[in-house]
Amino acid sequence: MTRINNHKTEYPIEEFVELRGLSPELVGRISVNKNQAFFDAEVDIVLSESGKIYKHIEIIYKLEDEREALTMGVHRLKKYLSSIAR
């Protein structure tokens, strides 16, 4: 997996992750949103051209900061991909 950064200062933030070994039409997407004092991360596999959701993985709630939300999102995506590779 290769992280493709797309940082901006407004929320939600979307970071895309290249999924090596899968279809080139699919990418991982971590969407980070700020809710009051916490951050949430939504983890999906999306179609690279349209951005439509191919597979919703998980939403992770009440994370301390943006960096933790991105890190946990990538971790959950990696964990999901490992579980289907078996």
PyMOL Python script that loads the backbone (N, CA, C, O; Angstrom):
from pymol import cmd

cmd.read_pdbstr("""\
ATOM      1  N   MET A   1       0.840  -1.178   0.000  1.00  0.00           N
ATOM      2  CA  MET A   1       0.000   0.000   0.000  1.00  0.00           C
ATOM      3  C   MET A   1       0.885   1.240   0.000  1.00  0.00           C
ATOM      4  O   MET A   1       1.886   1.306   0.713  1.00  0.00           O
ATOM      5  N   THR A   2       0.502   2.209  -0.802  1.00  0.00           N
ATOM      6  CA  THR A   2       1.199   3.474  -0.845  1.00  0.00           C
ATOM      7  C   THR A   2       0.217   4.573  -0.512  1.00  0.00           C
ATOM      8  O   THR A   2      -0.848   4.652  -1.123  1.00  0.00           O
ATOM      9  N   ARG A   3       0.549   5.422   0.438  1.00  0.00           N
ATOM     10  CA  ARG A   3      -0.336   6.515   0.803  1.00  0.00           C
ATOM     11  C   ARG A   3      -0.190   7.646  -0.195  1.00  0.00           C
ATOM     12  O   ARG A   3       0.921   8.048  -0.542  1.00  0.00           O
ATOM     13  N   ILE A   4      -1.321   8.153  -0.651  1.00  0.00           N
ATOM     14  CA  ILE A   4      -1.353   9.286  -1.563  1.00  0.00           C
ATOM     15  C   ILE A   4      -1.970  10.443  -0.783  1.00  0.00           C
ATOM     16  O   ILE A   4      -3.166  10.418  -0.490  1.00  0.00           O
ATOM     17  N   ASN A   5      -1.184  11.445  -0.447  1.00  0.00           N
ATOM     18  CA  ASN A   5      -1.652  12.524   0.421  1.00  0.00           C
ATOM     19  C   ASN A   5      -2.483  13.543  -0.339  1.00  0.00           C
ATOM     20  O   ASN A   5      -2.200  13.870  -1.491  1.00  0.00           O
ATOM     21  N   ASN A   6      -3.517  14.038   0.332  1.00  0.00           N
ATOM     22  CA  ASN A   6      -4.375  15.085  -0.198  1.00  0.00           C
ATOM     23  C   ASN A   6      -4.814  15.940   0.987  1.00  0.00           C
ATOM     24  O   ASN A   6      -6.000  15.975   1.313  1.00  0.00           O
ATOM     25  N   HIS A   7      -3.867  16.637   1.642  1.00  0.00           N
ATOM     26  CA  HIS A   7      -4.171  17.388   2.857  1.00  0.00           C
ATOM     27  C   HIS A   7      -4.752  18.757   2.527  1.00  0.00           C
ATOM     28  O   HIS A   7      -4.322  19.419   1.582  1.00  0.00           O
ATOM     29  N   LYS A   8      -5.736  19.167   3.323  1.00  0.00           N
ATOM     30  CA  LYS A   8      -6.279  20.510   3.273  1.00  0.00           C
ATOM     31  C   LYS A   8      -6.680  20.895   4.689  1.00  0.00           C
ATOM     32  O   LYS A   8      -6.695  20.043   5.578  1.00  0.00           O
ATOM     33  N   THR A   9      -7.000  22.142   4.911  1.00  0.00           N
ATOM     34  CA  THR A   9      -7.252  22.606   6.264  1.00  0.00           C
ATOM     35  C   THR A   9      -8.710  22.493   6.687  1.00  0.00           C
ATOM     36  O   THR A   9      -8.995  22.619   7.878  1.00  0.00           O
ATOM     37  N   GLU A  10      -9.630  22.266   5.787  1.00  0.00           N
ATOM     38  CA  GLU A  10     -11.041  22.132   6.118  1.00  0.00           C
ATOM     39  C   GLU A  10     -11.409  20.659   6.216  1.00  0.00           C
ATOM     40  O   GLU A  10     -10.772  19.797   5.610  1.00  0.00           O
ATOM     41  N   TYR A  11     -12.456  20.394   6.997  1.00  0.00           N
ATOM     42  CA  TYR A  11     -12.914  19.013   7.159  1.00  0.00           C
ATOM     43  C   TYR A  11     -14.199  18.816   6.384  1.00  0.00           C
ATOM     44  O   TYR A  11     -14.984  19.756   6.260  1.00  0.00           O
ATOM     45  N   PRO A  12     -14.437  17.646   5.867  1.00  0.00           N
ATOM     46  CA  PRO A  12     -13.632  16.427   6.034  1.00  0.00           C
ATOM     47  C   PRO A  12     -12.389  16.439   5.149  1.00  0.00           C
ATOM     48  O   PRO A  12     -12.347  17.088   4.103  1.00  0.00           O
ATOM     49  N   ILE A  13     -11.390  15.706   5.601  1.00  0.00           N
ATOM     50  CA  ILE A  13     -10.161  15.479   4.852  1.00  0.00           C
ATOM     51  C   ILE A  13     -10.249  14.074   4.266  1.00  0.00           C
ATOM     52  O   ILE A  13     -10.656  13.137   4.952  1.00  0.00           O
ATOM     53  N   GLU A  14      -9.873  13.929   3.010  1.00  0.00           N
ATOM     54  CA  GLU A  14      -9.831  12.602   2.399  1.00  0.00           C
ATOM     55  C   GLU A  14      -8.397  12.275   2.031  1.00  0.00           C
ATOM     56  O   GLU A  14      -7.713  13.066   1.382  1.00  0.00           O
ATOM     57  N   GLU A  15      -7.955  11.112   2.447  1.00  0.00           N
ATOM     58  CA  GLU A  15      -6.637  10.625   2.044  1.00  0.00           C
ATOM     59  C   GLU A  15      -6.855   9.323   1.290  1.00  0.00           C
ATOM     60  O   GLU A  15      -7.601   8.451   1.737  1.00  0.00           O
ATOM     61  N   PHE A  16      -6.201   9.199   0.146  1.00  0.00           N
ATOM     62  CA  PHE A  16      -6.344   8.014  -0.690  1.00  0.00           C
ATOM     63  C   PHE A  16      -5.110   7.136  -0.573  1.00  0.00           C
ATOM     64  O   PHE A  16      -3.985   7.626  -0.472  1.00  0.00           O
ATOM     65  N   VAL A  17      -5.343   5.831  -0.589  1.00  0.00           N
ATOM     66  CA  VAL A  17      -4.282   4.849  -0.425  1.00  0.00           C
ATOM     67  C   VAL A  17      -4.312   3.916  -1.629  1.00  0.00           C
ATOM     68  O   VAL A  17      -5.324   3.270  -1.902  1.00  0.00           O
ATOM     69  N   GLU A  18      -3.203   3.852  -2.337  1.00  0.00           N
ATOM     70  CA  GLU A  18      -3.095   2.942  -3.475  1.00  0.00           C
ATOM     71  C   GLU A  18      -3.115   1.504  -2.960  1.00  0.00           C
ATOM     72  O   GLU A  18      -2.416   1.171  -2.003  1.00  0.00           O
ATOM     73  N   LEU A  19      -3.917   0.660  -3.596  1.00  0.00           N
ATOM     74  CA  LEU A  19      -4.043  -0.738  -3.183  1.00  0.00           C
ATOM     75  C   LEU A  19      -3.279  -1.610  -4.172  1.00  0.00           C
ATOM     76  O   LEU A  19      -3.805  -1.965  -5.227  1.00  0.00           O
ATOM     77  N   ARG A  20      -2.067  -1.946  -3.838  1.00  0.00           N
ATOM     78  CA  ARG A  20      -1.241  -2.778  -4.719  1.00  0.00           C
ATOM     79  C   ARG A  20      -1.744  -4.210  -4.724  1.00  0.00           C
ATOM     80  O   ARG A  20      -2.109  -4.753  -3.681  1.00  0.00           O
ATOM     81  N   GLY A  21      -1.761  -4.819  -5.900  1.00  0.00           N
ATOM     82  CA  GLY A  21      -2.170  -6.210  -6.003  1.00  0.00           C
ATOM     83  C   GLY A  21      -3.659  -6.382  -6.224  1.00  0.00           C
ATOM     84  O   GLY A  21      -4.117  -7.496  -6.478  1.00  0.00           O
ATOM     85  N   LEU A  22      -4.427  -5.306  -6.134  1.00  0.00           N
ATOM     86  CA  LEU A  22      -5.853  -5.358  -6.441  1.00  0.00           C
ATOM     87  C   LEU A  22      -6.091  -4.640  -7.758  1.00  0.00           C
ATOM     88  O   LEU A  22      -5.149  -4.196  -8.413  1.00  0.00           O
ATOM     89  N   SER A  23      -7.319  -4.533  -8.129  1.00  0.00           N
ATOM     90  CA  SER A  23      -7.677  -3.835  -9.365  1.00  0.00           C
ATOM     91  C   SER A  23      -7.164  -2.393  -9.329  1.00  0.00           C
ATOM     92  O   SER A  23      -7.305  -1.719  -8.309  1.00  0.00           O
ATOM     93  N   PRO A  24      -6.575  -1.913 -10.417  1.00  0.00           N
ATOM     94  CA  PRO A  24      -6.111  -0.518 -10.443  1.00  0.00           C
ATOM     95  C   PRO A  24      -7.266   0.483 -10.384  1.00  0.00           C
ATOM     96  O   PRO A  24      -7.042   1.676 -10.178  1.00  0.00           O
ATOM     97  N   GLU A  25      -8.496   0.006 -10.563  1.00  0.00           N
ATOM     98  CA  GLU A  25      -9.663   0.888 -10.488  1.00  0.00           C
ATOM     99  C   GLU A  25     -10.116   1.130  -9.050  1.00  0.00           C
ATOM    100  O   GLU A  25     -11.021   1.929  -8.814  1.00  0.00           O
ATOM    101  N   LEU A  26      -9.495   0.447  -8.088  1.00  0.00           N
ATOM    102  CA  LEU A  26      -9.891   0.583  -6.686  1.00  0.00           C
ATOM    103  C   LEU A  26      -8.797   1.265  -5.875  1.00  0.00           C
ATOM    104  O   LEU A  26      -7.611   0.993  -6.066  1.00  0.00           O
ATOM    105  N   VAL A  27      -9.201   2.153  -4.968  1.00  0.00           N
ATOM    106  CA  VAL A  27      -8.277   2.791  -4.025  1.00  0.00           C
ATOM    107  C   VAL A  27      -8.921   2.791  -2.643  1.00  0.00           C
ATOM    108  O   VAL A  27     -10.145   2.743  -2.517  1.00  0.00           O
ATOM    109  N   GLY A  28      -8.096   2.843  -1.626  1.00  0.00           N
ATOM    110  CA  GLY A  28      -8.603   3.001  -0.275  1.00  0.00           C
ATOM    111  C   GLY A  28      -8.817   4.481   0.000  1.00  0.00           C
ATOM    112  O   GLY A  28      -8.045   5.323  -0.457  1.00  0.00           O
ATOM    113  N   ARG A  29      -9.865   4.792   0.746  1.00  0.00           N
ATOM    114  CA  ARG A  29     -10.126   6.190   1.105  1.00  0.00           C
ATOM    115  C   ARG A  29     -10.366   6.279   2.608  1.00  0.00           C
ATOM    116  O   ARG A  29     -11.205   5.570   3.163  1.00  0.00           O
ATOM    117  N   ILE A  30      -9.613   7.164   3.252  1.00  0.00           N
ATOM    118  CA  ILE A  30      -9.804   7.463   4.662  1.00  0.00           C
ATOM    119  C   ILE A  30     -10.362   8.888   4.723  1.00  0.00           C
ATOM    120  O   ILE A  30      -9.688   9.838   4.325  1.00  0.00           O
ATOM    121  N   SER A  31     -11.578   9.034   5.215  1.00  0.00           N
ATOM    122  CA  SER A  31     -12.201  10.355   5.364  1.00  0.00           C
ATOM    123  C   SER A  31     -12.187  10.717   6.843  1.00  0.00           C
ATOM    124  O   SER A  31     -12.734   9.991   7.674  1.00  0.00           O
ATOM    125  N   VAL A  32     -11.557  11.847   7.165  1.00  0.00           N
ATOM    126  CA  VAL A  32     -11.459  12.293   8.554  1.00  0.00           C
ATOM    127  C   VAL A  32     -12.339  13.519   8.731  1.00  0.00           C
ATOM    128  O   VAL A  32     -12.267  14.469   7.951  1.00  0.00           O
ATOM    129  N   ASN A  33     -13.168  13.488   9.762  1.00  0.00           N
ATOM    130  CA  ASN A  33     -14.041  14.607  10.075  1.00  0.00           C
ATOM    131  C   ASN A  33     -13.859  14.992  11.534  1.00  0.00           C
ATOM    132  O   ASN A  33     -13.565  14.145  12.378  1.00  0.00           O
ATOM    133  N   LYS A  34     -14.036  16.272  11.823  1.00  0.00           N
ATOM    134  CA  LYS A  34     -13.912  16.749  13.201  1.00  0.00           C
ATOM    135  C   LYS A  34     -15.310  16.986  13.757  1.00  0.00           C
ATOM    136  O   LYS A  34     -16.127  17.678  13.149  1.00  0.00           O
ATOM    137  N   ASN A  35     -15.571  16.401  14.921  1.00  0.00           N
ATOM    138  CA  ASN A  35     -16.836  16.578  15.622  1.00  0.00           C
ATOM    139  C   ASN A  35     -16.533  17.088  17.017  1.00  0.00           C
ATOM    140  O   ASN A  35     -16.064  16.332  17.868  1.00  0.00           O
ATOM    141  N   GLN A  36     -16.794  18.356  17.257  1.00  0.00           N
ATOM    142  CA  GLN A  36     -16.503  19.020  18.527  1.00  0.00           C
ATOM    143  C   GLN A  36     -15.039  18.798  18.900  1.00  0.00           C
ATOM    144  O   GLN A  36     -14.155  19.330  18.230  1.00  0.00           O
ATOM    145  N   ALA A  37     -14.761  18.028  19.950  1.00  0.00           N
ATOM    146  CA  ALA A  37     -13.385  17.854  20.416  1.00  0.00           C
ATOM    147  C   ALA A  37     -12.714  16.609  19.853  1.00  0.00           C
ATOM    148  O   ALA A  37     -11.531  16.388  20.110  1.00  0.00           O
ATOM    149  N   PHE A  38     -13.440  15.786  19.085  1.00  0.00           N
ATOM    150  CA  PHE A  38     -12.903  14.521  18.610  1.00  0.00           C
ATOM    151  C   PHE A  38     -12.885  14.448  17.091  1.00  0.00           C
ATOM    152  O   PHE A  38     -13.474  15.274  16.393  1.00  0.00           O
ATOM    153  N   PHE A  39     -12.186  13.426  16.609  1.00  0.00           N
ATOM    154  CA  PHE A  39     -12.109  13.157  15.177  1.00  0.00           C
ATOM    155  C   PHE A  39     -12.681  11.774  14.890  1.00  0.00           C
ATOM    156  O   PHE A  39     -12.545  10.860  15.703  1.00  0.00           O
ATOM    157  N   ASP A  40     -13.314  11.625  13.747  1.00  0.00           N
ATOM    158  CA  ASP A  40     -13.828  10.341  13.282  1.00  0.00           C
ATOM    159  C   ASP A  40     -13.155  10.010  11.952  1.00  0.00           C
ATOM    160  O   ASP A  40     -12.817  10.907  11.180  1.00  0.00           O
ATOM    161  N   ALA A  41     -12.965   8.722  11.690  1.00  0.00           N
ATOM    162  CA  ALA A  41     -12.376   8.278  10.421  1.00  0.00           C
ATOM    163  C   ALA A  41     -13.304   7.250   9.778  1.00  0.00           C
ATOM    164  O   ALA A  41     -13.695   6.271  10.413  1.00  0.00           O
ATOM    165  N   GLU A  42     -13.647   7.481   8.526  1.00  0.00           N
ATOM    166  CA  GLU A  42     -14.442   6.527   7.762  1.00  0.00           C
ATOM    167  C   GLU A  42     -13.509   5.849   6.763  1.00  0.00           C
ATOM    168  O   GLU A  42     -12.766   6.516   6.041  1.00  0.00           O
ATOM    169  N   VAL A  43     -13.553   4.521   6.728  1.00  0.00           N
ATOM    170  CA  VAL A  43     -12.643   3.740   5.901  1.00  0.00           C
ATOM    171  C   VAL A  43     -13.460   3.020   4.830  1.00  0.00           C
ATOM    172  O   VAL A  43     -14.377   2.259   5.138  1.00  0.00           O
ATOM    173  N   ASP A  44     -13.111   3.275   3.560  1.00  0.00           N
ATOM    174  CA  ASP A  44     -13.822   2.681   2.433  1.00  0.00           C
ATOM    175  C   ASP A  44     -12.834   2.265   1.345  1.00  0.00           C
ATOM    176  O   ASP A  44     -11.706   2.753   1.285  1.00  0.00           O
ATOM    177  N   ILE A  45     -13.283   1.361   0.496  1.00  0.00           N
ATOM    178  CA  ILE A  45     -12.619   1.100  -0.776  1.00  0.00           C
ATOM    179  C   ILE A  45     -13.539   1.694  -1.825  1.00  0.00           C
ATOM    180  O   ILE A  45     -14.728   1.380  -1.870  1.00  0.00           O
ATOM    181  N   VAL A  46     -12.981   2.561  -2.674  1.00  0.00           N
ATOM    182  CA  VAL A  46     -13.790   3.285  -3.648  1.00  0.00           C
ATOM    183  C   VAL A  46     -13.258   3.080  -5.060  1.00  0.00           C
ATOM    184  O   VAL A  46     -12.113   2.673  -5.261  1.00  0.00           O
ATOM    185  N   LEU A  47     -14.121   3.375  -6.036  1.00  0.00           N
ATOM    186  CA  LEU A  47     -13.697   3.358  -7.432  1.00  0.00           C
ATOM    187  C   LEU A  47     -12.885   4.623  -7.690  1.00  0.00           C
ATOM    188  O   LEU A  47     -13.330   5.725  -7.370  1.00  0.00           O
ATOM    189  N   SER A  48     -11.701   4.468  -8.264  1.00  0.00           N
ATOM    190  CA  SER A  48     -10.800   5.607  -8.408  1.00  0.00           C
ATOM    191  C   SER A  48     -11.347   6.682  -9.347  1.00  0.00           C
ATOM    192  O   SER A  48     -11.081   7.866  -9.136  1.00  0.00           O
ATOM    193  N   GLU A  49     -12.092   6.307 -10.361  1.00  0.00           N
ATOM    194  CA  GLU A  49     -12.611   7.292 -11.311  1.00  0.00           C
ATOM    195  C   GLU A  49     -13.768   8.104 -10.737  1.00  0.00           C
ATOM    196  O   GLU A  49     -13.766   9.333 -10.815  1.00  0.00           O
ATOM    197  N   SER A  50     -14.746   7.427 -10.166  1.00  0.00           N
ATOM    198  CA  SER A  50     -15.971   8.105  -9.732  1.00  0.00           C
ATOM    199  C   SER A  50     -16.013   8.422  -8.246  1.00  0.00           C
ATOM    200  O   SER A  50     -16.765   9.302  -7.826  1.00  0.00           O
ATOM    201  N   GLY A  51     -15.224   7.723  -7.444  1.00  0.00           N
ATOM    202  CA  GLY A  51     -15.269   7.907  -5.998  1.00  0.00           C
ATOM    203  C   GLY A  51     -16.416   7.173  -5.328  1.00  0.00           C
ATOM    204  O   GLY A  51     -16.612   7.306  -4.120  1.00  0.00           O
ATOM    205  N   LYS A  52     -17.177   6.402  -6.092  1.00  0.00           N
ATOM    206  CA  LYS A  52     -18.284   5.640  -5.514  1.00  0.00           C
ATOM    207  C   LYS A  52     -17.750   4.527  -4.628  1.00  0.00           C
ATOM    208  O   LYS A  52     -16.725   3.912  -4.921  1.00  0.00           O
ATOM    209  N   ILE A  53     -18.464   4.283  -3.541  1.00  0.00           N
ATOM    210  CA  ILE A  53     -18.036   3.272  -2.579  1.00  0.00           C
ATOM    211  C   ILE A  53     -18.220   1.872  -3.157  1.00  0.00           C
ATOM    212  O   ILE A  53     -19.319   1.492  -3.562  1.00  0.00           O
ATOM    213  N   TYR A  54     -17.127   1.114  -3.188  1.00  0.00           N
ATOM    214  CA  TYR A  54     -17.140  -0.285  -3.600  1.00  0.00           C
ATOM    215  C   TYR A  54     -17.387  -1.173  -2.385  1.00  0.00           C
ATOM    216  O   TYR A  54     -18.159  -2.130  -2.447  1.00  0.00           O
ATOM    217  N   LYS A  55     -16.710  -0.836  -1.264  1.00  0.00           N
ATOM    218  CA  LYS A  55     -16.852  -1.594  -0.018  1.00  0.00           C
ATOM    219  C   LYS A  55     -16.630  -0.648   1.158  1.00  0.00           C
ATOM    220  O   LYS A  55     -15.574  -0.026   1.276  1.00  0.00           O
ATOM    221  N   HIS A  56     -17.637  -0.548   2.028  1.00  0.00           N
ATOM    222  CA  HIS A  56     -17.477   0.224   3.265  1.00  0.00           C
ATOM    223  C   HIS A  56     -16.815  -0.693   4.294  1.00  0.00           C
ATOM    224  O   HIS A  56     -17.294  -1.800   4.540  1.00  0.00           O
ATOM    225  N   ILE A  57     -15.725  -0.240   4.889  1.00  0.00           N
ATOM    226  CA  ILE A  57     -14.989  -1.055   5.848  1.00  0.00           C
ATOM    227  C   ILE A  57     -15.453  -0.762   7.278  1.00  0.00           C
ATOM    228  O   ILE A  57     -15.893  -1.665   7.989  1.00  0.00           O
ATOM    229  N   GLU A  58     -15.353   0.504   7.695  1.00  0.00           N
ATOM    230  CA  GLU A  58     -15.633   0.817   9.102  1.00  0.00           C
ATOM    231  C   GLU A  58     -15.634   2.323   9.324  1.00  0.00           C
ATOM    232  O   GLU A  58     -15.061   3.080   8.539  1.00  0.00           O
ATOM    233  N   ILE A  59     -16.289   2.751  10.412  1.00  0.00           N
ATOM    234  CA  ILE A  59     -16.158   4.117  10.911  1.00  0.00           C
ATOM    235  C   ILE A  59     -15.563   4.013  12.316  1.00  0.00           C
ATOM    236  O   ILE A  59     -16.040   3.243  13.150  1.00  0.00           O
ATOM    237  N   ILE A  60     -14.527   4.789  12.561  1.00  0.00           N
ATOM    238  CA  ILE A  60     -13.849   4.790  13.860  1.00  0.00           C
ATOM    239  C   ILE A  60     -14.160   6.133  14.525  1.00  0.00           C
ATOM    240  O   ILE A  60     -13.881   7.192  13.962  1.00  0.00           O
ATOM    241  N   TYR A  61     -14.736   6.080  15.715  1.00  0.00           N
ATOM    242  CA  TYR A  61     -15.198   7.282  16.399  1.00  0.00           C
ATOM    243  C   TYR A  61     -14.279   7.718  17.539  1.00  0.00           C
ATOM    244  O   TYR A  61     -13.506   6.927  18.080  1.00  0.00           O
ATOM    245  N   LYS A  62     -14.387   8.994  17.884  1.00  0.00           N
ATOM    246  CA  LYS A  62     -13.773   9.604  19.074  1.00  0.00           C
ATOM    247  C   LYS A  62     -12.263   9.399  19.175  1.00  0.00           C
ATOM    248  O   LYS A  62     -11.753   8.896  20.176  1.00  0.00           O
ATOM    249  N   LEU A  63     -11.571   9.795  18.125  1.00  0.00           N
ATOM    250  CA  LEU A  63     -10.109   9.755  18.137  1.00  0.00           C
ATOM    251  C   LEU A  63      -9.575  11.120  18.557  1.00  0.00           C
ATOM    252  O   LEU A  63     -10.225  12.143  18.339  1.00  0.00           O
ATOM    253  N   GLU A  64      -8.398  11.129  19.156  1.00  0.00           N
ATOM    254  CA  GLU A  64      -7.856  12.336  19.778  1.00  0.00           C
ATOM    255  C   GLU A  64      -7.442  13.435  18.798  1.00  0.00           C
ATOM    256  O   GLU A  64      -7.653  14.617  19.070  1.00  0.00           O
ATOM    257  N   ASP A  65      -6.854  13.055  17.660  1.00  0.00           N
ATOM    258  CA  ASP A  65      -6.406  14.075  16.719  1.00  0.00           C
ATOM    259  C   ASP A  65      -6.452  13.544  15.288  1.00  0.00           C
ATOM    260  O   ASP A  65      -6.703  12.362  15.051  1.00  0.00           O
ATOM    261  N   GLU A  66      -6.206  14.440  14.352  1.00  0.00           N
ATOM    262  CA  GLU A  66      -6.268  14.100  12.923  1.00  0.00           C
ATOM    263  C   GLU A  66      -5.257  13.016  12.558  1.00  0.00           C
ATOM    264  O   GLU A  66      -5.579  12.086  11.818  1.00  0.00           O
ATOM    265  N   ARG A  67      -4.063  13.133  13.065  1.00  0.00           N
ATOM    266  CA  ARG A  67      -3.018  12.144  12.751  1.00  0.00           C
ATOM    267  C   ARG A  67      -3.417  10.750  13.229  1.00  0.00           C
ATOM    268  O   ARG A  67      -3.233   9.770  12.506  1.00  0.00           O
ATOM    269  N   GLU A  68      -3.963  10.657  14.444  1.00  0.00           N
ATOM    270  CA  GLU A  68      -4.412   9.367  14.958  1.00  0.00           C
ATOM    271  C   GLU A  68      -5.534   8.809  14.089  1.00  0.00           C
ATOM    272  O   GLU A  68      -5.572   7.608  13.823  1.00  0.00           O
ATOM    273  N   ALA A  69      -6.444   9.670  13.647  1.00  0.00           N
ATOM    274  CA  ALA A  69      -7.549   9.228  12.799  1.00  0.00           C
ATOM    275  C   ALA A  69      -7.033   8.663  11.470  1.00  0.00           C
ATOM    276  O   ALA A  69      -7.508   7.623  11.015  1.00  0.00           O
ATOM    277  N   LEU A  70      -6.078   9.333  10.858  1.00  0.00           N
ATOM    278  CA  LEU A  70      -5.498   8.833   9.602  1.00  0.00           C
ATOM    279  C   LEU A  70      -4.745   7.522   9.822  1.00  0.00           C
ATOM    280  O   LEU A  70      -4.878   6.583   9.037  1.00  0.00           O
ATOM    281  N   THR A  71      -3.961   7.466  10.888  1.00  0.00           N
ATOM    282  CA  THR A  71      -3.183   6.262  11.187  1.00  0.00           C
ATOM    283  C   THR A  71      -4.095   5.068  11.459  1.00  0.00           C
ATOM    284  O   THR A  71      -3.869   3.977  10.934  1.00  0.00           O
ATOM    285  N   MET A  72      -5.120   5.275  12.278  1.00  0.00           N
ATOM    286  CA  MET A  72      -6.056   4.185  12.582  1.00  0.00           C
ATOM    287  C   MET A  72      -6.823   3.761  11.341  1.00  0.00           C
ATOM    288  O   MET A  72      -7.090   2.574  11.152  1.00  0.00           O
ATOM    289  N   GLY A  73      -7.178   4.716  10.496  1.00  0.00           N
ATOM    290  CA  GLY A  73      -7.877   4.390   9.258  1.00  0.00           C
ATOM    291  C   GLY A  73      -7.034   3.509   8.348  1.00  0.00           C
ATOM    292  O   GLY A  73      -7.522   2.516   7.810  1.00  0.00           O
ATOM    293  N   VAL A  74      -5.781   3.870   8.180  1.00  0.00           N
ATOM    294  CA  VAL A  74      -4.872   3.063   7.356  1.00  0.00           C
ATOM    295  C   VAL A  74      -4.684   1.677   7.976  1.00  0.00           C
ATOM    296  O   VAL A  74      -4.653   0.673   7.265  1.00  0.00           O
ATOM    297  N   HIS A  75      -4.558   1.628   9.301  1.00  0.00           N
ATOM    298  CA  HIS A  75      -4.401   0.346  10.004  1.00  0.00           C
ATOM    299  C   HIS A  75      -5.616  -0.557   9.756  1.00  0.00           C
ATOM    300  O   HIS A  75      -5.451  -1.740   9.456  1.00  0.00           O
ATOM    301  N   ARG A  76      -6.834  -0.012   9.878  1.00  0.00           N
ATOM    302  CA  ARG A  76      -8.050  -0.807   9.671  1.00  0.00           C
ATOM    303  C   ARG A  76      -8.176  -1.263   8.220  1.00  0.00           C
ATOM    304  O   ARG A  76      -8.627  -2.378   7.959  1.00  0.00           O
ATOM    305  N   LEU A  77      -7.782  -0.409   7.277  1.00  0.00           N
ATOM    306  CA  LEU A  77      -7.796  -0.800   5.868  1.00  0.00           C
ATOM    307  C   LEU A  77      -6.831  -1.951   5.624  1.00  0.00           C
ATOM    308  O   LEU A  77      -7.173  -2.920   4.946  1.00  0.00           O
ATOM    309  N   LYS A  78      -5.631  -1.846   6.173  1.00  0.00           N
ATOM    310  CA  LYS A  78      -4.630  -2.903   6.030  1.00  0.00           C
ATOM    311  C   LYS A  78      -5.115  -4.216   6.658  1.00  0.00           C
ATOM    312  O   LYS A  78      -4.935  -5.293   6.090  1.00  0.00           O
ATOM    313  N   LYS A  79      -5.728  -4.104   7.833  1.00  0.00           N
ATOM    314  CA  LYS A  79      -6.266  -5.288   8.511  1.00  0.00           C
ATOM    315  C   LYS A  79      -7.358  -5.963   7.669  1.00  0.00           C
ATOM    316  O   LYS A  79      -7.395  -7.189   7.561  1.00  0.00           O
ATOM    317  N   TYR A  80      -8.234  -5.162   7.081  1.00  0.00           N
ATOM    318  CA  TYR A  80      -9.295  -5.722   6.230  1.00  0.00           C
ATOM    319  C   TYR A  80      -8.682  -6.421   5.015  1.00  0.00           C
ATOM    320  O   TYR A  80      -9.071  -7.542   4.684  1.00  0.00           O
ATOM    321  N   LEU A  81      -7.732  -5.771   4.353  1.00  0.00           N
ATOM    322  CA  LEU A  81      -7.110  -6.350   3.168  1.00  0.00           C
ATOM    323  C   LEU A  81      -6.380  -7.653   3.504  1.00  0.00           C
ATOM    324  O   LEU A  81      -6.399  -8.599   2.716  1.00  0.00           O
ATOM    325  N   SER A  82      -5.739  -7.702   4.670  1.00  0.00           N
ATOM    326  CA  SER A  82      -5.067  -8.925   5.105  1.00  0.00           C
ATOM    327  C   SER A  82      -6.069 -10.051   5.337  1.00  0.00           C
ATOM    328  O   SER A  82      -5.776 -11.213   5.054  1.00  0.00           O
ATOM    329  N   SER A  83      -7.248  -9.712   5.850  1.00  0.00           N
ATOM    330  CA  SER A  83      -8.245 -10.739   6.143  1.00  0.00           C
ATOM    331  C   SER A  83      -8.841 -11.349   4.875  1.00  0.00           C
ATOM    332  O   SER A  83      -9.239 -12.514   4.886  1.00  0.00           O
ATOM    333  N   ILE A  84      -8.912 -10.583   3.780  1.00  0.00           N
ATOM    334  CA  ILE A  84      -9.467 -11.144   2.543  1.00  0.00           C
ATOM    335  C   ILE A  84      -8.404 -11.829   1.690  1.00  0.00           C
ATOM    336  O   ILE A  84      -8.735 -12.549   0.748  1.00  0.00           O
ATOM    337  N   ALA A  85      -7.128 -11.609   2.014  1.00  0.00           N
ATOM    338  CA  ALA A  85      -6.039 -12.201   1.231  1.00  0.00           C
ATOM    339  C   ALA A  85      -5.795 -13.662   1.605  1.00  0.00           C
ATOM    340  O   ALA A  85      -5.084 -14.369   0.891  1.00  0.00           O
ATOM    341  N   ARG A  86      -6.366 -14.115   2.698  1.00  0.00           N
ATOM    342  CA  ARG A  86      -6.117 -15.478   3.177  1.00  0.00           C
ATOM    343  C   ARG A  86      -6.801 -16.508   2.349  1.00  0.00           C
ATOM    344  O   ARG A  86      -6.686 -17.701   2.628  1.00  0.00           O
TER     345      ARG A  86
END
""", "prot")
cmd.dss("prot")
cmd.show_as("cartoon", "prot")
cmd.util.cbc("prot")
cmd.orient("prot")
